[in-house]
């Protein structure tokens, strides 16, 4: 939802190509969550409070400055990659950025598309690559740091989510739905 909101604020031209893959990925994740939730029915779940989770406000000055620096660096890197290496450079930038964060690269791709430096299709694919990479990164963290049974389950779920997202982006494109 955050990616939808971000794209709609910066450049809603990207929404058409991103709507189906992001909804499909989110829907797949939701259905898998329901499956695992009801499969474990009858076993107690942990009751966590916000203190247990160590939640921090995203509106702190440090977080805003960090985002601004990352955004500026990614905007520069994206523009440099596009001019030097074309779309492949943008996609690599999206891939590496998505390993850690999707917000800054989403804003960068939407901005570059809005100003005409890249096409909406290129921007959409860049955002989707970042989202997919970020999803796999999070699944990998769980795979390596959680209990093996949980790690495998979560990682396989993220693989399925990414596969569904890719299929829903590229299959309609093959039939001309987005003009890619």
SEFI-964704 format. One record per atom (N, C-alpha, C): x, y, z; residue in three letters. Coordinates in steps of 0.001 Angstrom, whole numbers, plus 500000, padded with zeros to 6 digits. Each point is the difference from the previous one (the first is absolute). Layout:
BEGIN
XYZALA ...
//
This chain:
BEGIN
500818498812500000UNK 499182501188500000UNK 500869501262500000UNK 501139499919500677UNK 500877501163500075UNK 500515500373498609UNK 500318499003499179UNK 500491500271498651UNK 498890500644499166UNK 498763499491500108UNK 498873500626499290UNK 499869501462500384UNK 500026500263501294UNK 499840501363500501UNK 501127500895499492UNK 501230499519500094UNK 501162500786499563UNK 499916500315498515UNK 499712498980499195UNK 499908500198498547UNK 498851500949499665UNK 498870499864500675UNK 498860500863499695UNK 500291501466500331UNK 500850500234500996UNK 500358501373500343UNK 500972500616499005UNK 500941499190499511UNK 501056500536499150UNK 499632499936498521UNK 499512498851499538UNK 499701499831498582UNK 499024498852499818UNK 498732500316499948UNK 498989498943499930UNK 499939499304498639UNK 500814500441499034UNK 500071499296498715UNK 500552498581500162UNK 500741499765501069UNK 500590498676500222UNK 499008499015500617UNK 498905500501500535UNK 499061499139500717UNK 499384498907499129UNK 499706500307498755UNK 499340499016499138UNK 500825498724499857UNK 501295500150499777UNK 500852498831499820UNK 500324499312501319UNK 499956500737501106UNK 500361499421501302UNK 498811499400500747UNK 498805500420499667UNK 498814499595500759UNK 499869498479500092UNK 499964499319498874UNK 499784498548500000UNK 501127499236500690UNK 501273500249499676UNK 501055499227500670UNK 500067500236501511UNK 499842501242500439UNK 500092500270501433UNK 498803499434500752UNK 498812500117499411UNK 498826499393500631UNK 500120498481500030UNK 500527499423498927UNK 500168498548499951UNK 501025499530501027UNK 501103500729500135UNK 501003499639501009UNK 499419500127501407UNK 499327501111500265UNK 499398500204501315UNK 498913498980500287UNK 499178499709499009UNK 498943498999500166UNK 500574498618500261UNK 501061499658499288UNK 500659498712500227UNK 500548499919501413UNK 500647501064500442UNK 500522500036501361UNK 498895499882501032UNK 498885500681499754UNK 498867499940500921UNK 499423498588500060UNK 499804499388498838UNK 499456498632499973UNK 500939499007500669UNK 501296500155499775UNK 500957499117500664UNK 499990500216501513UNK 499853501241500419UNK 499910500293501437UNK 498780499326500611UNK 498869500102499311UNK 498791499337500489UNK 500199498490500081UNK 500616499456498964UNK 500255498558499982UNK 500831499594501212UNK 501103500683500237UNK 500867499635501127UNK 499336500288501344UNK 499182501048500059UNK 499303500333501239UNK 499004498886500374UNK 499166499604499045UNK 498984498996500300UNK 500584498595500084UNK 501111499779499373UNK 500663498705500099UNK 500504499767501420UNK 500368501059500670UNK 500529499915501368UNK 498896500176501039UNK 498741499985499570UNK 498892500235500912UNK 500063499027501181UNK 499736500504501165UNK 500044499169501188UNK 501279500176500794UNK 501023500575499386UNK 501248500257500715UNK 500008501459500430UNK 500488500285501222UNK 499986501393500470UNK 500957500865499187UNK 499593501252499799UNK 500866500965499327UNK 500528500972501041UNK 501159500539499726UNK 500626500936500944UNK 499266501337499951UNK 499781500574501146UNK 499417501331500081UNK 501136500993500183UNK 500274500763498951UNK 501089500967500043UNK 499446501401500161UNK 500685500789500778UNK 499633501404500131UNK 500972500831499168UNK 499717501303499894UNK 500906500860499240UNK 501365500081500682UNK 500047499823501316UNK 501286499986500696UNK 500828498788499570UNK 499343498863499824UNK 500699498791499565UNK 500560500161498594UNK 499288500757499178UNK 500418500172498609UNK 501010501122499815UNK 500183500857500983UNK 500922501137499942UNK 499702500887498791UNK 498755500454499897UNK 499585500846498890UNK 500504501422500204UNK 500401500641498905UNK 500478501376500049UNK 499179500840499031UNK 499882501267500282UNK 499230500910499157UNK 500755500291498701UNK 499310499870498846UNK 500645500342498728UNK 500096501501499768UNK 499412500798500908UNK 499990501439499834UNK 501127500697500752UNK 500922499246500552UNK 501145500598500684UNK 500908500659498970UNK 500699501043500408UNK 500856500757499100UNK 501063499107499354UNK 500596499108500770UNK 501040499105499469UNK 499487499150498851UNK 498798499475500132UNK 499420499172498942UNK 499740500835498746UNK 499530501223500174UNK 499724500875498858UNK 501290500378499266UNK 501042500310500743UNK 501287500349499390UNK 500570498785499262UNK 499930498846500633UNK 500496498771499380UNK 499275499740498678UNK 498666500141499997UNK 499242499795498774UNK 500412501016498939UNK 500156501259500385UNK 500398501030499045UNK 501349499726499361UNK 500957499550500793UNK 501330499672499473UNK 499918498807499056UNK 499271498963500410UNK 499856498813499149UNK 499285500363498709UNK 498938500798500093UNK 499262500412498816UNK 500893500765499031UNK 500760500964500503UNK 500882500797499141UNK 501059499122499340UNK 500573499094500772UNK 501023499105499443UNK 499403499082498931UNK 498808499464500259UNK 499377499113499020UNK 499532500751498768UNK 499529501217500167UNK 499597500791498844UNK 501216500262499114UNK 501121500363500625UNK 501238500200499252UNK 500453498699499337UNK 500025498913500764UNK 500440498703499465UNK 499084499534498870UNK 498692500190500160UNK 499049499589498969UNK 500195500786498712UNK 500163501315500145UNK 500184500845498814UNK 501331499665499309UNK 501052499804500802UNK 501297499621499449UNK 499913498647499307UNK 499349499033500641UNK 499867498656499429UNK 499202500038498708UNK 498945500810499965UNK 499181500098498792UNK 500788500603498845UNK 500769501043500301UNK 500776500654498947UNK 501189499153499554UNK 500600499265500922UNK 501194499225499682UNK 499696498609499468UNK 498997499357500561UNK 499749498595499673UNK 498584499729499521UNK 499196501040499843UNK 498625499811499541UNK 499141499334501061UNK 498992499296499522UNK 499056499361500911UNK 500656498952500888UNK 500995499299499485UNK 500682498971500795UNK 500619500628501248UNK 500583501164499859UNK 500574500694501145UNK 498944500384501026UNK 498839500446499511UNK 498907500327500914UNK 499517498765500752UNK 499876498912499281UNK 499509498773500622UNK 500999499473501032UNK 501287500135499715UNK 501006499589500988UNK 499954500900501235UNK 499815501289499774UNK 499865500925501121UNK 498778499631500842UNK 498896499687499342UNK 498778499601500715UNK 500228498713500777UNK 500708499062499392UNK 500278498721500662UNK 500806500213501278UNK 501106500723499889UNK 500863500197501168UNK 499322500869501062UNK 499261501007499567UNK 499281500842500946UNK 498919499212500728UNK 499292499159499261UNK 498928499201500577UNK 500465499022501059UNK 501278499703500003UNK 500537499117501024UNK 499763500582501384UNK 500021501320500109UNK 499884500663501297UNK 498706500776500176UNK 499522500643498931UNK 498881500923500143UNK 499309500172498653UNK 498681500199500008UNK 499292500233498743UNK 499497501434499856UNK 499909500714501091UNK 499406501333499939UNK 500804500971499141UNK 501288500078500233UNK 500823500977499279UNK 500069499675498509UNK 500160498742499637UNK 500073499650498575UNK 498633500171499347UNK 498921499782500739UNK 498658500225499462UNK 499815501473499655UNK 500387500871500906UNK 499897501442499747UNK 500912500388498834UNK 501211499447499959UNK 500941500322498917UNK 499455499583498643UNK 499509498771499893UNK 499469499505498721UNK 498767500800499584UNK 499123500276500941UNK 498795500775499679UNK 500378501418499545UNK 500980500590500668UNK 500443501352499642UNK 500661500012498615UNK 500895499053499741UNK 500668499937498691UNK 498985499782498879UNK 498984499188500277UNK 498958499762499003UNK 499168501259499776UNK 499678500692501072UNK 499194501217499908UNK 500717501078499189UNK 501320500116500190UNK 500738501042499270UNK 500363499571498582UNK 499695498742499642UNK 500231499527498641UNK 501366499390499758UNK 500806499834501044UNK 501322499382499832UNK 499893498513499679UNK 498937499367500495UNK 499738498588499700UNK 498518499846499694UNK 499635498907499349UNK 498590499750499690UNK 499266499505501246UNK 498691500133500031UNK 499239499448501124UNK 500197498481500153UNK 500141499298498888UNK 500216498553500061UNK 501330499675500660UNK 501039500759499657UNK 501317499796500606UNK 499941500322501494UNK 499343501084500355UNK 499854500364501405UNK 499221498951500775UNK 498925499502499388UNK 499185498966500661UNK 500798498736500237UNK 500740499575498993UNK 500801498790500157UNK 501096500217501041UNK 500592501185500031UNK 501003500295501018UNK 499433499907501404UNK 498810500558500194UNK 499337499928501305UNK 499699498545500354UNK 499490499259499033UNK 499656498595500260UNK 501243499179500331UNK 501103500243499316UNK 501256499299500309UNK 500421500303501436UNK 499904501263500397UNK 500371500371501368UNK 499093499320501025UNK 498696499974499730UNK 499054499358500920UNK 500293498503500107UNK 500246499363498872UNK 500282498564500003UNK 501307499698500741UNK 501009500801499741UNK 501288499809500680UNK 499838500198501498UNK 499238501021500385UNK 499779500270501415UNK 499240498853500666UNK 499026499460499302UNK 499235498866500522UNK 500910498800500210UNK 500849499718499014UNK 500934498870500130UNK 501047500252501076UNK 500426501241500155UNK 500965500326501058UNK 499419499714501374UNK 498765500408500194UNK 499350499761501290UNK 499786498508500228UNK 499628499289498948UNK 499849498552500122UNK 501321499326500317UNK 501079500510499423UNK 501335499443500267UNK 500427500240501437UNK 499679501165500530UNK 500330500291501401UNK 499309498988500915UNK 498732499751499731UNK 499266499023500811UNK 500586498607499797UNK 500361499667498773UNK 500578498689499709UNK 501266499758500819UNK 500848501008500088UNK 501285499828500672UNK 499957500218501510UNK 499020500757500498UNK 500018500334501417UNK 498850499420500819UNK 499005499452499353UNK 498879499416500738UNK 500223498497500148UNK 499103499376500708UNK 500031498541500102UNK 499904499434498585UNK 500708498917499708UNK 500020499454498640UNK 498619499753499392UNK 499069499482500773UNK 498675499721499434UNK 499283501299499622UNK 500142501026500803UNK 499387501296499710UNK 500722500654498823UNK 501319499959500012UNK 500791500612498936UNK 499675499427498630UNK 499922498694499923UNK 499674499363498706UNK 498601500399499539UNK 499068499967500919UNK 498610500328499667UNK 499887501446499500UNK 500628500919500702UNK 499929501412499613UNK 500733500234498678UNK 501184499405499846UNK 500750500225498762UNK 499258499430498792UNK 499453498816500138UNK 499234499414498884UNK 498766500850499698UNK 499403500572501027UNK 498854500893499789UNK 500412501252499238UNK 501163500562500352UNK 500458501200499286UNK 500357499667498550UNK 500559498823499774UNK 500282499583498616UNK 498709499923499188UNK 498966499422500597UNK 498720499903499311UNK 499414501384499741UNK 500097500895500970UNK 499494501357499816UNK 500710500704498840UNK 501304499863499938UNK 500781500631498928UNK 499649499380498645UNK 499856498685499955UNK 499637499329498743UNK 498638500482499506UNK 499041500120500898UNK 498662500487499626UNK 500087501444499516UNK 500785500826500681UNK 500171501386499573UNK 500616500104498615UNK 501018499189499746UNK 500654500020498683UNK 499037499533498908UNK 499278498935500290UNK 499056499489498994UNK 498921501030499681UNK 499491500666501010UNK 498930500965499749UNK 500499501288499364UNK 501299500238500035UNK 500558501163499307UNK 500308499651498549UNK 500662498855499792UNK 500487499672498663UNK 498984499297499110UNK 499124499204500556UNK 499024499309499155UNK 499047500986499337UNK 499413500955500738UNK 499153500994499287UNK 500808500809498990UNK 501270500279500306UNK 500834500766499073UNK 500206499229498698UNK 500089498676500116UNK 500159499168498812UNK 498812500136499072UNK 498833500193500577UNK 498786500126499205UNK 499622501438499722UNK 500911500926500311UNK 499796501399499619UNK 499175500832500966UNK 499723499488501193UNK 499143500738500925UNK 500634501315500439UNK 501319500033500152UNK 500671501213500479UNK 500899500608498949UNK 500050499428498818UNK 500809500557498933UNK 501482499947500245UNK 500478499020500757UNK 501434499902500261UNK 500739499425498823UNK 
//
